[in-house]
């Protein structure tokens, strides 16, 4: 099973050691609208969950997305 950080690394092409909760699109060059949707889709597939449109649109950092994933895994 993939981890949250391994998915971040795979989709956005950054080293797992560089991943921090406060990272946002302005910090990650590969974080564009298409890759963001691929990222959300991969999280949904890997963790068998669904994000609401508000969750997708309102999340601004990796930490916010990770909180959503963690809340849905319980």
Backbone as JSON Lines, residues from 0, in Angstrom:
{"i":0,"aa":"X","n":[0.84,-1.19,0.0],"ca":[0.0,0.0,0.0],"c":[0.89,1.25,0.0]}
{"i":1,"aa":"X","n":[0.49,2.22,-0.8],"ca":[1.22,3.48,-0.87],"c":[0.89,4.33,0.36]}
{"i":2,"aa":"X","n":[1.81,5.21,0.69],"ca":[1.58,6.17,1.77],"c":[1.2,7.52,1.16]}
{"i":3,"aa":"X","n":[0.69,8.4,2.0],"ca":[0.36,9.76,1.55],"c":[1.58,10.4,0.91]}
{"i":4,"aa":"X","n":[2.73,10.31,1.61],"ca":[3.95,10.95,1.11],"c":[4.45,10.31,-0.18]}
{"i":5,"aa":"X","n":[4.3,9.01,-0.32],"ca":[4.76,8.38,-1.57],"c":[3.9,8.83,-2.75]}
{"i":6,"aa":"X","n":[2.62,9.09,-2.51],"ca":[1.75,9.59,-3.57],"c":[2.12,11.03,-3.91]}
{"i":7,"aa":"X","n":[2.39,11.84,-2.9],"ca":[2.84,13.22,-3.14],"c":[4.09,13.2,-4.0]}
{"i":8,"aa":"X","n":[5.04,12.37,-3.62],"ca":[6.31,12.29,-4.33],"c":[6.11,11.85,-5.78]}
{"i":9,"aa":"X","n":[5.28,10.85,-5.96],"ca":[5.02,10.31,-7.3],"c":[4.34,11.32,-8.22]}
{"i":10,"aa":"X","n":[3.33,11.99,-7.73],"ca":[2.54,12.9,-8.57],"c":[3.27,14.22,-8.82]}
{"i":11,"aa":"X","n":[3.88,14.76,-7.77],"ca":[4.48,16.09,-7.88],"c":[5.99,16.06,-8.11]}
{"i":12,"aa":"X","n":[6.56,14.87,-8.18],"ca":[7.98,14.69,-8.48],"c":[8.89,15.44,-7.51]}
{"i":13,"aa":"X","n":[8.62,15.24,-6.22],"ca":[9.51,15.78,-5.21],"c":[9.95,14.66,-4.28]}
{"i":14,"aa":"X","n":[11.11,14.82,-3.7],"ca":[11.67,13.82,-2.79],"c":[10.83,13.77,-1.52]}
{"i":15,"aa":"X","n":[10.58,12.56,-1.03],"ca":[9.77,12.42,0.19],"c":[10.37,13.18,1.36]}
{"i":16,"aa":"X","n":[11.7,13.33,1.4],"ca":[12.35,14.05,2.5],"c":[12.03,15.54,2.47]}
{"i":17,"aa":"X","n":[11.56,16.05,1.35],"ca":[11.24,17.47,1.21],"c":[9.77,17.78,1.51]}
{"i":18,"aa":"X","n":[8.96,16.76,1.75],"ca":[7.53,16.95,1.95],"c":[7.27,17.46,3.37]}
{"i":19,"aa":"X","n":[6.53,18.58,3.43],"ca":[6.14,19.18,4.7],"c":[4.67,19.59,4.6]}
{"i":20,"aa":"X","n":[4.0,19.59,5.73],"ca":[2.57,19.9,5.75],"c":[2.24,21.28,5.18]}
{"i":21,"aa":"X","n":[3.15,22.24,5.35],"ca":[2.85,23.61,4.93],"c":[3.05,23.85,3.44]}
{"i":22,"aa":"X","n":[3.52,22.86,2.7],"ca":[3.74,23.04,1.26],"c":[2.4,23.26,0.54]}
{"i":23,"aa":"X","n":[2.44,24.19,-0.41],"ca":[1.24,24.54,-1.19],"c":[1.64,24.63,-2.67]}
{"i":24,"aa":"X","n":[0.67,24.95,-3.54],"ca":[1.01,25.04,-4.97],"c":[2.14,26.02,-5.27]}
{"i":25,"aa":"X","n":[2.28,27.08,-4.49],"ca":[3.35,28.05,-4.76],"c":[4.73,27.47,-4.43]}
{"i":26,"aa":"X","n":[4.78,26.4,-3.63],"ca":[6.05,25.79,-3.23],"c":[6.45,24.61,-4.11]}
{"i":27,"aa":"X","n":[5.49,24.03,-4.81],"ca":[5.73,22.8,-5.59],"c":[5.48,23.11,-7.07]}
{"i":28,"aa":"X","n":[6.54,23.2,-7.86],"ca":[6.37,23.56,-9.28],"c":[5.42,22.64,-10.05]}
{"i":29,"aa":"X","n":[5.37,21.36,-9.69],"ca":[4.5,20.43,-10.41],"c":[3.05,20.46,-9.97]}
{"i":30,"aa":"X","n":[2.71,21.31,-9.0],"ca":[1.35,21.35,-8.47],"c":[0.53,22.31,-9.33]}
{"i":31,"aa":"X","n":[0.03,21.78,-10.44],"ca":[-0.9,22.54,-11.27],"c":[-2.27,21.88,-11.16]}
{"i":32,"aa":"X","n":[-3.25,22.43,-11.84],"ca":[-4.62,21.91,-11.69],"c":[-4.74,20.46,-12.13]}
{"i":33,"aa":"X","n":[-4.07,20.09,-13.19],"ca":[-4.16,18.7,-13.67],"c":[-3.5,17.73,-12.68]}
{"i":34,"aa":"X","n":[-2.3,18.05,-12.24],"ca":[-1.63,17.16,-11.28],"c":[-2.36,17.11,-9.95]}
{"i":35,"aa":"X","n":[-2.99,18.22,-9.57],"ca":[-3.76,18.22,-8.32],"c":[-4.92,17.24,-8.41]}
{"i":36,"aa":"X","n":[-5.62,17.25,-9.54],"ca":[-6.73,16.31,-9.72],"c":[-6.23,14.86,-9.77]}
{"i":37,"aa":"X","n":[-5.08,14.64,-10.41],"ca":[-4.48,13.3,-10.4],"c":[-4.13,12.87,-8.98]}
{"i":38,"aa":"X","n":[-3.6,13.79,-8.2],"ca":[-3.24,13.54,-6.81],"c":[-4.47,13.15,-5.99]}
{"i":39,"aa":"X","n":[-5.53,13.93,-6.1],"ca":[-6.77,13.63,-5.37],"c":[-7.32,12.26,-5.81]}
{"i":40,"aa":"X","n":[-7.31,12.01,-7.1],"ca":[-7.8,10.73,-7.62],"c":[-6.98,9.56,-7.1]}
{"i":41,"aa":"X","n":[-5.68,9.72,-7.03],"ca":[-4.81,8.66,-6.52],"c":[-5.06,8.42,-5.03]}
{"i":42,"aa":"X","n":[-5.26,9.49,-4.27],"ca":[-5.59,9.34,-2.84],"c":[-6.91,8.6,-2.68]}
{"i":43,"aa":"X","n":[-7.91,8.99,-3.48],"ca":[-9.22,8.33,-3.4],"c":[-9.1,6.84,-3.72]}
{"i":44,"aa":"X","n":[-8.34,6.52,-4.75],"ca":[-8.17,5.13,-5.16],"c":[-7.39,4.33,-4.11]}
{"i":45,"aa":"X","n":[-6.27,4.86,-3.68],"ca":[-5.4,4.14,-2.76],"c":[-6.03,3.92,-1.39]}
{"i":46,"aa":"X","n":[-6.74,4.94,-0.9],"ca":[-7.31,4.86,0.45],"c":[-8.81,4.58,0.45]}
{"i":47,"aa":"X","n":[-9.37,4.29,-0.73],"ca":[-10.78,3.93,-0.86],"c":[-11.7,4.95,-0.18]}
{"i":48,"aa":"X","n":[-11.59,6.18,-0.62],"ca":[-12.39,7.26,-0.05],"c":[-12.79,8.23,-1.16]}
{"i":49,"aa":"X","n":[-13.68,9.14,-0.82],"ca":[-14.13,10.14,-1.78],"c":[-14.02,11.52,-1.14]}
{"i":50,"aa":"X","n":[-13.45,12.45,-1.87],"ca":[-13.39,13.84,-1.43],"c":[-14.61,14.57,-1.96]}
{"i":51,"aa":"X","n":[-15.16,15.46,-1.15],"ca":[-16.24,16.32,-1.64],"c":[-15.62,17.43,-2.49]}
{"i":52,"aa":"X","n":[-16.44,18.08,-3.28],"ca":[-15.96,19.18,-4.11],"c":[-15.39,20.29,-3.22]}
{"i":53,"aa":"X","n":[-16.06,20.57,-2.09],"ca":[-15.57,21.6,-1.17],"c":[-14.2,21.24,-0.61]}
{"i":54,"aa":"X","n":[-14.0,19.98,-0.26],"ca":[-12.7,19.55,0.27],"c":[-11.61,19.74,-0.78]}
{"i":55,"aa":"X","n":[-11.92,19.42,-2.01],"ca":[-10.95,19.57,-3.1],"c":[-10.64,21.05,-3.33]}
{"i":56,"aa":"X","n":[-11.65,21.87,-3.36],"ca":[-11.47,23.29,-3.7],"c":[-10.91,24.12,-2.54]}
{"i":57,"aa":"X","n":[-11.22,23.73,-1.3],"ca":[-10.83,24.55,-0.15],"c":[-9.46,24.2,0.42]}
{"i":58,"aa":"X","n":[-8.9,23.07,0.05],"ca":[-7.6,22.65,0.6],"c":[-6.49,23.45,-0.07]}
{"i":59,"aa":"X","n":[-5.62,24.03,0.76],"ca":[-4.57,24.88,0.22],"c":[-3.16,24.35,0.48]}
{"i":60,"aa":"X","n":[-3.02,23.38,1.39],"ca":[-1.7,22.84,1.7],"c":[-1.76,21.32,1.78]}
{"i":61,"aa":"X","n":[-0.59,20.7,1.73],"ca":[-0.55,19.24,1.89],"c":[-1.08,18.83,3.25]}
{"i":62,"aa":"X","n":[-0.79,19.63,4.27],"ca":[-1.27,19.32,5.62],"c":[-2.79,19.28,5.7]}
{"i":63,"aa":"X","n":[-3.45,20.22,5.03],"ca":[-4.91,20.24,5.03],"c":[-5.46,19.0,4.33]}
{"i":64,"aa":"X","n":[-4.84,18.6,3.25],"ca":[-5.28,17.4,2.53],"c":[-5.03,16.16,3.38]}
{"i":65,"aa":"X","n":[-3.88,16.12,4.03],"ca":[-3.56,14.97,4.89],"c":[-4.57,14.84,6.03]}
{"i":66,"aa":"X","n":[-5.02,15.96,6.61],"ca":[-6.02,15.93,7.68],"c":[-7.32,15.31,7.17]}
{"i":67,"aa":"X","n":[-7.71,15.66,5.95],"ca":[-8.93,15.1,5.36],"c":[-8.77,13.59,5.19]}
{"i":68,"aa":"X","n":[-7.63,13.18,4.65],"ca":[-7.38,11.74,4.46],"c":[-7.44,11.02,5.81]}
{"i":69,"aa":"X","n":[-6.75,11.57,6.8],"ca":[-6.73,10.93,8.12],"c":[-8.12,10.85,8.73]}
{"i":70,"aa":"X","n":[-8.94,11.88,8.56],"ca":[-10.29,11.87,9.13],"c":[-11.18,10.84,8.44]}
{"i":71,"aa":"X","n":[-10.94,10.58,7.16],"ca":[-11.76,9.62,6.42],"c":[-11.29,8.18,6.63]}
{"i":72,"aa":"X","n":[-10.06,8.0,7.08],"ca":[-9.54,6.65,7.29],"c":[-10.05,6.04,8.6]}
{"i":73,"aa":"X","n":[-10.59,6.86,9.48],"ca":[-11.05,6.38,10.81],"c":[-12.4,5.74,10.72]}
